[in-house]
Amino acid sequence: MIDALIDRIRELNNPTAVGLDTSFDYLPENEKKRCKTLDDAGKAITEFNLTLIERIRKLVPAVKVQIAYYEMYGIAGLKAFESTLKAAKQSGLITIADCKRNDIGSTASCYSAAYLGSVKINDKEFTPFESDFLTVNGYLGSDGLKPFIADCEKRNKGIFALVKTSNPSSGELQDKKLDNGETLYENMARLVADCGHGLIGKYGYSDVGAVIGATHPAQAEKVRKEFPSLFFLIPGYGAQGGSADGLTVCFDGRGLGGIVNNSRGIICAYKNEIYKGLDFAQAAERAVIDMREALYSALKKAGKAN
């Protein structure tokens, strides 16, 4: 699956994932006023997302859908989550379910079945929230990753495991040094790279990738040098403070090796003075193009633009 993602990034010359982390509060005022119930909110969020998907599907290779923004609206929200993933897939976009699932053994297998594998009902198989990639939390150890990796291998899927997250306090734990002299995040990167060694594709990257925040360039640069097979999902761009220039260290000399997520900066772009006068879909399209140009310019300056 990582090869399919990189092929699409190269085709569009755009390593951007649009984060459809859609809160009800992000909707235009006229849409919010029509809603009276959770069901109304779920339908409005779905319509908002589908409009965005149609607008950006030929500009970006992937969307990332953060499940927390849907779970808080209950069953109506999960229906919106399901509909968003299906619509994105049908539009030719690669889908990343951002769920950060974390458990071991049979429970991890259940999580994997929901997003990467399948469940059997009598003689038929179903995947409730089928996705191309899933974010996972591997800090329970390798037995928390293996069920997901098994489905990656069996079904041509991928995962991104948390390594160095974008939040300001991540260093409280992840930057702590262990007895071997390495930090916790370096040990996590090594574990992820080792687990994904058998799933390396034609570009030299594994289906088992890493979440590396754009807000920590020094740590990202270290992981990129030490673990060249890890493909990065890079959150933290824009609203969280990550810049295009700062994240070039995440990419290799070919301009490959990562996909940069931007959520609010795109789906809420219509609220930005820069895009005044545009509706939410037009503003999102413009923001995607501006981000693509910013990333290309930064990679070119760093000598990494292909």
C-alpha positions in Angstrom: 0.0 0.0 0.0 2.9 2.4 0.7 3.9 2.1 -3.0 0.4 3.1 -4.1 0.6 6.2 -1.8 4.0 7.2 -3.1 2.9 6.7 -6.7 0.0 9.0 -6.1 2.2 11.6 -4.3 4.6 11.6 -7.3 1.7 11.8 -9.8 0.3 14.9 -8.2 3.6 16.2 -7.0 2.0 16.9 -3.7 2.8 15.1 -0.3 -0.4 16.5 1.4 -3.1 14.7 3.3 -6.2 16.7 4.0 -7.4 16.0 7.6 -11.1 15.6 7.6 -11.2 16.2 11.3 -14.6 17.8 11.1 -16.2 19.3 14.2 -19.7 20.5 14.0 -18.3 23.9 15.0 -16.3 24.0 11.8 -19.4 24.1 9.6 -20.7 27.3 8.0 -23.3 29.1 10.2 -26.2 28.5 7.8 -25.5 24.7 8.0 -25.3 24.7 11.7 -28.6 26.6 12.2 -30.4 23.8 10.3 -29.4 21.1 12.8 -31.5 20.2 15.8 -30.3 16.7 16.7 -27.2 14.5 16.6 -28.6 12.9 13.5 -28.9 16.3 11.8 -25.3 17.1 12.9 -24.0 13.8 11.5 -25.7 14.4 8.1 -24.4 18.0 7.9 -20.9 16.8 8.6 -21.2 14.2 6.0 -22.4 16.7 3.4 -19.6 19.1 4.3 -17.0 16.3 3.9 -18.4 15.0 0.6 -18.3 18.5 -0.9 -14.7 18.9 0.2 -13.7 15.5 -1.2 -15.2 16.3 -4.6 -13.3 19.6 -4.6 -9.8 18.3 -3.6 -9.8 14.7 -4.9 -7.6 15.6 -8.0 -5.2 17.7 -6.0 -4.1 15.6 -3.0 -3.3 11.9 -2.8 -4.9 11.2 0.6 -7.3 12.2 3.3 -6.9 11.5 7.0 -10.1 11.0 9.0 -9.7 11.5 12.8 -12.3 9.3 14.5 -12.5 11.4 17.7 -14.3 14.2 15.8 -17.0 11.7 14.9 -17.3 9.6 18.1 -18.3 12.6 20.1 -21.6 12.7 18.0 -22.3 9.1 18.9 -23.8 6.7 16.3 -24.7 9.6 14.0 -21.0 10.6 14.0 -19.8 7.1 13.3 -22.1 6.9 10.3 -20.6 10.1 9.1 -17.1 8.6 9.6 -18.1 5.5 7.6 -19.7 7.6 4.8 -16.6 9.9 4.6 -14.2 6.9 4.3 -16.3 5.3 1.6 -16.8 8.5 -0.4 -13.0 9.2 -0.3 -12.2 5.7 -1.4 -14.7 5.9 -4.2 -13.2 9.2 -5.3 -9.8 7.6 -5.8 -8.2 9.0 -2.6 -6.1 6.9 -0.3 -7.7 6.8 3.1 -6.0 7.1 6.5 -8.2 6.3 9.5 -6.6 8.2 12.4 -7.7 6.1 15.4 -4.5 5.4 17.3 -5.7 2.0 18.3 -3.7 0.4 21.0 -4.1 -3.1 22.6 -2.6 -6.6 22.4 -3.5 -10.1 21.2 -7.1 -10.8 20.3 -8.3 -7.3 21.2 -5.8 -5.7 18.8 -6.9 -8.2 16.1 -10.5 -6.9 16.6 -9.4 -3.3 16.1 -7.5 -4.3 13.0 -10.5 -6.2 11.6 -12.6 -3.1 11.9 -10.3 -0.9 9.8 -7.9 -3.1 7.8 -9.2 -6.7 7.8 -12.7 -8.1 8.0 -15.3 -9.7 10.1 -17.3 -12.7 9.0 -21.1 -12.9 9.3 -22.0 -16.4 8.4 -20.6 -16.8 4.9 -20.0 -13.2 4.1 -17.1 -10.9 5.1 -17.4 -7.2 5.9 -14.9 -4.4 6.9 -17.0 -1.9 8.9 -14.6 1.1 8.4 -12.4 0.0 5.5 -9.2 2.1 5.3 -5.9 1.9 3.4 -3.9 3.0 6.5 -4.6 3.1 10.2 -2.7 5.0 12.9 -1.8 2.8 15.9 -0.1 3.2 19.2 2.7 0.7 19.5 3.9 1.7 23.0 2.5 -1.5 24.4 5.3 -3.3 22.5 5.5 -5.6 19.4 2.6 -7.8 20.4 0.4 -4.7 20.1 1.6 -4.2 16.5 1.7 -7.7 15.1 -2.1 -8.2 14.5 -2.2 -5.0 12.5 1.0 -5.9 10.6 -0.5 -9.3 9.8 -3.5 -7.6 8.1 -1.1 -5.2 6.3 0.6 -8.2 4.8 -2.5 -10.2 4.0 -4.6 -7.4 2.6 -2.1 -4.9 1.2 -2.7 -2.3 3.9 -0.5 0.0 6.0 -0.2 1.5 9.4 1.5 4.5 11.0 2.7 3.9 14.5 3.2 6.7 16.9 6.9 7.5 17.3 7.4 11.2 18.0 4.1 13.1 18.3 3.5 16.7 17.6 2.1 17.8 20.9 4.2 20.2 23.0 4.5 17.8 26.0 5.5 14.8 24.0 9.1 15.2 25.3 8.0 14.5 28.9 8.1 10.8 28.0 9.3 10.3 24.4 12.5 12.3 24.8 13.6 10.4 28.0 16.8 8.5 27.7 16.8 4.8 28.5 19.7 2.6 29.8 21.0 2.1 26.2 21.5 5.8 25.8 18.8 6.2 23.2 15.6 8.1 23.8 12.2 6.4 24.1 11.1 7.6 20.7 14.3 6.3 19.1 13.7 2.9 20.6 10.1 3.1 19.3 11.3 4.0 15.8 13.7 1.0 15.9 10.8 -1.3 17.0 8.6 -0.1 14.2 11.3 -0.3 11.6 12.1 -3.9 12.7 8.5 -4.9 12.6 8.0 -3.6 9.1 11.2 -5.0 7.6 9.4 -7.6 5.6 7.0 -5.2 4.0 9.4 -2.8 2.2 8.2 -1.7 -1.3 9.9 -0.6 -4.5 10.8 2.9 -3.2 12.5 1.4 -0.1 9.7 2.3 2.3 7.7 -0.1 4.5 3.9 -0.4 4.8 4.7 0.0 8.5 5.4 3.7 8.9 5.7 6.2 11.7 3.9 9.3 13.0 6.5 12.0 13.3 5.3 15.5 14.2 6.3 18.5 12.1 6.8 20.5 15.3 9.9 18.5 16.3 12.3 18.8 13.3 15.5 17.9 15.1 14.0 14.6 16.3 12.5 14.0 12.8 15.8 14.5 11.2 17.4 11.9 13.5 14.7 9.3 12.8 15.0 9.9 9.0 18.8 9.3 9.1 18.7 6.3 11.4 15.7 4.5 10.0 15.5 5.1 6.2 12.7 2.6 5.6 10.2 4.4 7.8 7.6 6.5 5.8 6.3 9.4 7.9 2.8 10.6 8.5 3.5 14.2 9.5 0.9 16.0 11.6 1.4 19.4 13.2 1.6 21.6 10.0 -0.1 25.0 10.1 -2.4 25.4 13.1 -0.1 23.5 15.4 3.0 25.5 14.4 4.8 23.2 11.9 6.3 25.0 8.9 7.1 23.8 5.4 10.8 24.7 5.8 11.0 22.9 9.2 9.7 19.6 7.9 12.0 19.1 4.9 14.2 17.0 7.2 11.4 14.4 7.1 12.1 13.8 3.4 14.9 11.9 1.6 17.0 13.3 -1.3 14.3 12.3 -3.8 11.6 14.4 -2.0 10.0 11.2 -0.8 9.5 9.7 2.6 6.5 11.5 4.1 3.0 12.9 3.8 2.1 16.1 5.6 -1.3 16.4 7.2 -3.2 19.7 7.4 -6.7 19.7 8.9 -8.0 23.0 10.2 -5.8 25.0 7.8 -7.7 23.5 4.9 -11.2 22.6 6.1 -11.6 25.9 8.0 -9.7 28.0 5.4 -12.9 29.8 4.5 -12.7 31.5 8.0 -9.2 32.9 7.1 -9.0 36.5 5.9 -6.7 35.4 3.1 -9.6 33.5 1.5 -12.3 36.0 2.2 -15.2 35.9 -0.3 -14.8 32.1 -1.1 -17.1 29.4 0.1 -15.7 26.6 2.3 -15.0 24.3 -0.7 -13.4 27.0 -2.8 -11.3 28.2 0.1 -10.2 24.6 0.9 -9.1 24.1 -2.7 -7.1 27.3 -2.7 -5.5 26.3 0.7 -4.5 23.0 -0.8 -2.8 24.6 -3.7 -1.1 27.1 -1.5 0.2 24.3 0.8 1.4 22.3 -2.2 3.4 25.3 -3.5 4.8 26.0 0.0 6.0 22.4 0.4 7.5 22.3 -3.1 9.3 25.6 -2.5 10.7 24.4 0.8 11.8 21.0 -0.7 13.4 22.8 -3.7 15.3 25.1 -1.4 16.5 22.1 0.5 17.6 20.4 -2.7 15.0 17.7 -2.4 12.4 18.6 -5.0 11.9 16.0 -7.7 
